[in-house]
């Protein structure tokens, strides 16, 4: 089979099909949210406090495992390929692209574990402890031309993950989201901890001069 058409996994800049690896299988553990429950004296059952701090549940890390096999050339070639792979990837926190989600990536710390290298072929096991989210490779971007009068722009976060957006302005600008207002006096890029876009639509009220850009990276479980 031509290597270009092999299913592959990409970790950082490493593409498993390039040196000839076959992706034999992979699995990603399901998302598990953190359940926080408190027992209150005088009350039946426990109180669900899972959303108490942020208004949304938090998720634990997920584990990715994958197995690669290599039958190219001889044992020395395979050893060289595996050694290079270990030095390039092991212990590093990298973006990982799975074969069925080419437009998304995981972010995780990678461990490379050679399994065997016999006369016919070699195998490597990849394990990565990842963030719970699968992130969009391309950021979502809204470009708006400000006017002196206030205007509203509806921004949609299609992902499940709540995001803290970046605002880039070319001139002075006022931004209001809900009950939060920020007055920007200088051109530049700004991010505010008190402006969060949850899943769905958020109305941004803005006024000023020049261009306003709003960007963020969507994420799914």
Secondary structure, DSSP 4 states (H G I P E B T S, - for coil): --GGGS---EETTEETTTTT-EEEEEEEPPP-B---EEE-TTSSSEEE-TTTTTSS--B--EEEEEEEEE-SS-HHHHHHHHHHHHHHHTT-EEEEE-TT-TTEEEEEEEEEEEEEE-SS-EEEEEEEEE-S-EEESSPEEEEEE--SS-EEEEEEE-SSS-B--EEEESS-EEEEETTEEEEE-SSEEEE-TT--B-SEEEEEEEEESSEEEEEE--EE-
